[in-house]
Amino acid sequence: MNGIHSSARRPFVLASASPRRRELLGIAGFMFSTVRIEADESPLPEEVPRDYVIRVSTLKAMAAPPQLQGNPGDHRGGYSSGGPGEAIG
């Protein structure tokens, strides 16, 4: 079993309002819930993509509601659950 298949079985919370991201993760078989997290996603001057992704993901994870800290829920296809899970930007 490769990493993609084992990861697809571990539910998480997607901290993104992107319909395309939800669609792609659903097609790939990932189990997830969504929550919209408001964060300034503007790149900083001279910020490289890797640093941008780490910074914005961290901002979103830290801004996530407290109920998202704990065990992930079991939801497929990106429907919002309001249940526990991991915030992923």
KAQUI-V495201 format. One record per backbone hydrogen bond with DSSP energy under -0.5 kcal/mol. NH is the residue of the N-H (numbers start at 1). CO is the residue of the C=O. If there is no record, write none. Layout:
nh=NH co=CO
nh=NH co=CO
//
This chain:
nh=6 co=2
nh=7 co=3
nh=8 co=4
nh=9 co=5
nh=9 co=6
nh=10 co=7
nh=11 co=9
nh=12 co=31
nh=13 co=86
nh=14 co=12
nh=14 co=33
nh=15 co=13
nh=15 co=88
nh=16 co=14
nh=19 co=17
nh=22 co=18
nh=23 co=19
nh=24 co=20
nh=25 co=21
nh=26 co=22
nh=27 co=23
nh=28 co=24
nh=29 co=26
nh=30 co=25
nh=31 co=8
nh=32 co=30
nh=32 co=75
nh=33 co=12
nh=35 co=14
nh=37 co=35
nh=38 co=36
nh=39 co=37
nh=41 co=39
nh=47 co=44
nh=52 co=48
nh=53 co=49
nh=54 co=50
nh=55 co=51
nh=56 co=52
nh=57 co=53
nh=58 co=54
nh=59 co=55
nh=60 co=56
nh=61 co=57
nh=62 co=58
nh=63 co=59
nh=64 co=60
nh=68 co=65
nh=69 co=66
nh=70 co=68
nh=73 co=84
nh=75 co=73
nh=77 co=30
nh=78 co=32
nh=79 co=32
nh=88 co=13
nh=88 co=86
//
